[in-house]
Amino acid sequence: MKLGVVGLGVIGRAVVRAADAGEVPVVVAAVTTRTPAKAEAFLAALKNPPPLTDLRGVAEAAEVVLEASGGPTVEAICREVLSRGKDVIVNSVGALLEREDLVGLAERHGGRIFVPSGAIIGLDGLKGAAVGRVDSVVMTTRKPPASLKGAPYVEERRIDLDAIREPTVIFEGSPIEACKGFPANVNVSAAVSLAGVGPRRTTMRIVCDPTVDRNIHEVEAVGEFGRSFIRIENVPSENQRTGILSYLSTIAFLRGRKAALVVGT
């Protein structure tokens, strides 16, 4: 499978590196990034460096395009790729909330939008439960103050994160609101809402917790199936806003695309 990669941050580099090492059944056909000068050394160190081009070049060269470049780029990537009847893998899933037009674009042209699990676990169980009646889904994310700095919600309300001395809820609302206020922090809430009862019926809480050094996500779902509670403590990558599991799940997704045995809903 010919893979195009948009963005060479933590996730993009990890996927390209894994493909170069033969750890995933793809050939990286082309890549693009907003900072090509920074990518040159990384690409030069690969055994088979892919060509560095622009978004159109990636869309033309690849069968499937991986978005690893952030929410503001998702629409342009989807329009460029889906209009060609090709598939897109979206990591910045928060950008898909309330974007039925992009789903419609995929349907009209025969393309598909895939969302890896990212930094969360248990989405297969939630998808199964959502086939029946689900009464509530509540997600709580706990993050150290440093990982929340710079978020629009924090900046607009002038929240002094350094002054917080104990776990404090700084946000409660829907994933739609959360992804707008914390675009680099809570894409997991969008994935949870899309797998379950939707972004308007899912409750999202963000806790600034100076006692933790990991990104912790908890999801409780209640319905006719019973009750589920999942908790994951993610070790951050070199980018403290991105957990190691985020790129591992993308690599696992790419492996599963060609696997003879696929496990999970």
N, C-alpha and C positions, 0 to 999 in steps of 0.2 A: 504494500500500500504506500502510495506517495503522500507524505505528510508535509504540509506547509505550517510554519510556526510564525506567529506574529507576537513579538515581544521576547526579549532575551534577558528577563529578570530571573529570579530564583526558579520558577516553574519552567520557563522556556529553556533555560540552560540545562536543567536536569533532564528534560525530555530529549533534547538534542544530544546530550552526552550519552544517555542510555541507548539511543538509536545508533550512535556512532560505535558503541561497544557491542552492538548486536544483541542487546537485552530486550528489545521490543521489535516485533515483526513489521517495521516500517522503514522506509527510506525517506530521509528528510530532503525534499525536492527543492525547497527554497525557504529563506527566513527573511524577516524584516524587523526593524527596530527603530525607535525614535532617536536612538543615540548610536548610529553606526560606528563612530570612531571608537566607542567603548567596546564594541563587539568584535573588533578586528583581532585582538589578541586571543580571545576565547575561540573564535573560529579557526585561527591559524594553528591552534594546538590540537585540533581534531585530526583523526586519520583521514577522514573523507569530508572535508568542510563543504557544507551546502552553499550555493550562491546567495549573496546578500543583495536583496532587491527591494522593490516597494510592494505595497499591498496588492496592486493589480498583478504584479509579477508572481506573487505567492499564489493568488487565486487561480491564475492560469496554469501554473506548474503542478499544483497539488490536486489530489482527489479529495482530501480531507484537510481542513485548516484548523489549527489549534490557536485559540485566543488565549494569550498569556500576557496581555498588555494593559489591562485595567478597564474599568467600566466605561469611560468616555469613548473608547474605541470600538465597543461591541456593535453598535448600530452600523458603522461604516463597514466593518468586517462582514457582518451578516448580509448586508445588501450586496456587497461585492461578490461574496461566495455563493450565497443561496440563489441569487439570480442566475447563476450558472448551473443550477441543479446539483450543486455539491454540498457536502456536509460541513458543519461547523461544530467544534468542541469548545464550549464556553466555560471558562473558569470564573469569570466575573459575573456570576449568575444574577446578582442583584440588578444588573442592567436589563434583565429580561422581564422583571416584574412590570405588569401593566403594559406589556408590549405585544399584544395579540397580533399587531401588524407584522411583526417579524415572524411569528409562527405562521401567519397566513402566507407570507412570502415563501416560506419553506414549502408549504402545502402546494402552492401554485406551480412551483418549479421542480418539485420532486426532491428537494433537499431535506436534510434533517438537522435538528439542533440537539446536540448531546451535552449533558451536564454531568461531569464526574462528581463523585461524592465529596471530594475536597477534604476539608478538615473535620468532617463529621462522620459518625458511624450510625448504623441502624436505619438507613433510608429504605432498605428493602422491606424491613418489617413495617415501617410506617406506610409505604405504598400498599402493602397487603391489607393493613388495617383500614385504609381509606376506601377500599372497595366496599366496605360496610359502613356502619354508622360510627363516626368519631365525634365525641362530644367536646373535646378540648385538646389543644396542643399548646404547651407552654415551653418556651426555650429560654434558658438563662445562660448568658455568657459572662465569664469572669476573666478580666484581663488586668495585668499590671499597669500602673499609670503610664509608664513610658510608651506602651504600645497604643495608647489612645490619644497621645498628643498629636495635635494638628488636625484632628477630625473636625469637619465643619460644625457639627453640633456642639462640640466642646468650645470651639473658637467663638461661635456666635453668642453663646451664653456665658462666655468668659469664666468657665469652670477652672478653678485652680487645682489641677490634679495633684500637684506636689503637696498641697495642704491636706489631702485626704489621708487619714491615719488608720482607718478601719474600712472593711468592705462596705461600699456605698452604692446603692442603685442610682445611676445617673440618667438612665433612660428606661422608659417602659412604654410600649406602643406596638404598632404593627411592623412586620419586616419591611414594608414599603417605606415607612418613616425611618426605620433603622438604617436601611441601605442608603438613604439620602443623607442622613446625618453622620454615618460612619462608613463611607463607601469602601475603605480599605480594610475594614475590620470584621464585618459581619455578613459576608456573602453566604456563609453557612446558613443563616436564618432564611435566606431566599430559597436555598436548596431544600431545607426542611419544609417550608411552606408549600413549595411546588410538589413535593412528594406526598404531602398530607392533605390538609383541608384548605389550602390556599392562603395567600398573604393577608387577606382581610380577617380571617378567622383564627389566625395564629397570633399568639401573644409573645412578644420578644422583650426580654429584660437584659440590660447591660449593667454589670457591676464592675466598678473600679475597685480593685482589690490589691492594696500594697503588700499583702501577706503572701502573694503567689508570684512565681516566676515563669508560669506557663499559661497558655490560653486554654481555659477550661470551658467546655460546653456541656450543658445538661438539657435533655429534652424529655418531657413527661407528656404522654398521650393517654387519654382515657376514652373508651368507647365500648361498643358491644363485644369486641374481641377480648376486653379486659383492660389491663393497665400495663404500660411499658415505661421504663425509666432507663435512659442511657446517659452515660457520663464519659467524657474523654478529656484527658489532660495532654494537650499538644505541646511538644517541644518546639520552640520557634527555630526557624532556619536563620541564616545570616541576616535576613530581613525579619525583624521581630514581629511584623504584622502577618507574616506567612509561616504557617507551621510546616514541618517536614512532611506530614501526612498529605498536605495539599498536592505536592508533586508526586509522591508515591502513589496516590490514588489515580492520578492521571496516567502514570505509567501502567498501573494495573488495568485501567480501562482500555488502553491501547493493546495490551496483551490479549484481553478478552475479546476484542473485535475479530481476532482470527483463531481463537482457541476452539479446539474440538469439543471440550467440556466447559460449559459455562455454569457457574454456581451462583445462586441468588436470584431474587425476583427481577 
